[in-house]
Amino acid sequence: MKLSLLLKQVPVQNTYEDREITFITDDSRKIQPGCAFVCIKGNHFDGHDAAFDAVRRGAAAVIVQHSVGCEGEVITSNTRAAYSLMCAVFFGEPAKKLRLIGVTGTNGKTTTTFLIKEILDMFGKKSGLIGTVVNMIDRQTEPAALTTPESFALQQLFAKMVQAGCEYCVMEVSSQALSQGRVEGCMFEVAVFTNLTQDHLDYHGNFENYAAAKAILFSQCKKAVLNSDDPAWHRMIRDSSRPYVTYAQKQQADYRAAEIQYAQTGVRYQLRHAEQCFDTAIGIPGEFSVYNSLCAITALAELGFSLADIVEKAAKVRGVKGRIEVVPTDTDYVVIIDYAHSPDGLENILKAVRPITKGRVLTVFGCGGDRDRTKRPLMGKVAASLSDYLFVTSDNPRTEQPEAIIADILAGLKDCSVPMVVEPSRTLAIQAALNEAKAGDTVLLAGKGHETYQILGTEKIHYDEREIVRDILAGKTGNERSETHGSNQPE
């Protein structure tokens, strides 16, 4: 492919020699003869420092944000955006052949995208899914490394979906991806906002930067779908002129859930839109299931599907792995796994399980290492206020010592009167919770959800809580040392 074709959407600031390009990359480890190397300045490495080495190794062009004086350089104002636009052209601009549905927000993205895809499947529409748990090309699955893949992998996924005959792609769009321009050039048929609470401040620095990153999506859509119960919904469209509709259960909205009934098996509510009213049933328990399902239904209705047909199909949807997932046991108490890893996420799941729990709520939770420290005491405070028994432990400590992370959590528990166990080994903490559980109790394992690993240092070790629960109940607990003292292990 000619370099001029790859750069057709990129604002170039200098003259360059048009050359044949065989490959494009922003990873200096993947440079090969004939490639275009895009120099991006990251948090730990500046691609511009590898420009001369790229030429030495045979790169046919080097895309830079400022001149470095090397042969074959092409200067543009934003190499992150340029890379996304170039990747799109390299794969034949596949996103333009799909109807994109983007979902952003702190919580609810994964469940909402799964609900939309599952209902699209019931309508007989081929679709792809991109997100935290898994990527799907129609019904074929691929592992998901990032919530929203890097530009090259993203466009490659789009291309696979087009090749498989997909008409739609529903995807989670993370704040990091938006701020890094990974979806630059993508036009979303519908862009969805779920909610905004504290998360990822280690990356964005402050809450306004986080909100501003989310809001980028709503300048890249034909229509916005917004949760008007969340006060940040105005911020999402402040700088956008796109048309929008709202959904809510507390505020007045275009689509509203009323007369809500909660049960252990799911939720029921009246969906009110214009002069229409539909009895709606969703087989996933909890208040946020009302929001997630209402959000999915609204998005599909705005795509042009019959509201009556959507509601009828929504009653048949299944749950999502790691989201209020009930673990099969032969016990007289319930074990639930959920991905809640932010103060708001933990509050939501605890409020969801409380009404469906006859006895006590026993909560096992920790906080991730090398991530936003300010949310740790907040999560401790939330857990204490809504649980009957706490088990504070580890959750992906990465390069931090588990004890140091736990100390941050305990800062929010200084006046806590709730019974508590502090145990750095997640397995031993789960074991202690299961030993404490009595008939009618709910044991909530919060934080890992769909994940089947622990990140210790720079190494991922296999760790599936479903297996841990099964082994504990069978009298096997596994190797505790490898779980809690992995932070010094090499990759």
Secondary structure as GFF3:
##gff-version 3
##sequence-region A 1 491
A	DSSP	alpha_helix	3	6	.	.	.	ID=ss1
A	DSSP	beta_strand	23	25	.	.	.	ID=ss2
A	DSSP	three_ten_helix	28	30	.	.	.	ID=ss3
A	DSSP	beta_strand	35	38	.	.	.	ID=ss4
A	DSSP	three_ten_helix	47	50	.	.	.	ID=ss5
A	DSSP	alpha_helix	51	56	.	.	.	ID=ss6
A	DSSP	beta_strand	61	64	.	.	.	ID=ss7
A	DSSP	beta_strand	73	75	.	.	.	ID=ss8
A	DSSP	alpha_helix	79	90	.	.	.	ID=ss9
A	DSSP	three_ten_helix	94	97	.	.	.	ID=ss10
A	DSSP	beta_strand	99	104	.	.	.	ID=ss11
A	DSSP	alpha_helix	109	122	.	.	.	ID=ss12
A	DSSP	beta_strand	127	130	.	.	.	ID=ss13
A	DSSP	beta_strand	134	137	.	.	.	ID=ss14
A	DSSP	beta_strand	140	143	.	.	.	ID=ss15
A	DSSP	alpha_helix	151	163	.	.	.	ID=ss16
A	DSSP	beta_strand	168	172	.	.	.	ID=ss17
A	DSSP	alpha_helix	175	179	.	.	.	ID=ss18
A	DSSP	beta_strand	190	193	.	.	.	ID=ss19
A	DSSP	alpha_helix	201	204	.	.	.	ID=ss20
A	DSSP	alpha_helix	207	215	.	.	.	ID=ss21
A	DSSP	three_ten_helix	216	219	.	.	.	ID=ss22
A	DSSP	beta_strand	224	227	.	.	.	ID=ss23
A	DSSP	alpha_helix	233	237	.	.	.	ID=ss24
A	DSSP	beta_strand	244	248	.	.	.	ID=ss25
A	DSSP	beta_strand	255	263	.	.	.	ID=ss26
A	DSSP	beta_strand	266	273	.	.	.	ID=ss27
A	DSSP	beta_strand	276	282	.	.	.	ID=ss28
A	DSSP	alpha_helix	287	302	.	.	.	ID=ss29
A	DSSP	alpha_helix	307	314	.	.	.	ID=ss30
A	DSSP	beta_strand	325	327	.	.	.	ID=ss31
A	DSSP	beta_strand	334	338	.	.	.	ID=ss32
A	DSSP	alpha_helix	343	353	.	.	.	ID=ss33
A	DSSP	three_ten_helix	354	356	.	.	.	ID=ss34
A	DSSP	beta_strand	361	365	.	.	.	ID=ss35
A	DSSP	alpha_helix	375	386	.	.	.	ID=ss36
A	DSSP	beta_strand	389	392	.	.	.	ID=ss37
A	DSSP	alpha_helix	402	410	.	.	.	ID=ss38
A	DSSP	three_ten_helix	411	413	.	.	.	ID=ss39
A	DSSP	beta_strand	420	422	.	.	.	ID=ss40
A	DSSP	alpha_helix	426	436	.	.	.	ID=ss41
A	DSSP	beta_strand	442	446	.	.	.	ID=ss42
A	DSSP	beta_strand	453	456	.	.	.	ID=ss43
A	DSSP	beta_strand	459	462	.	.	.	ID=ss44
A	DSSP	alpha_helix	465	473	.	.	.	ID=ss45
A	DSSP	alpha_helix	480	484	.	.	.	ID=ss46
###
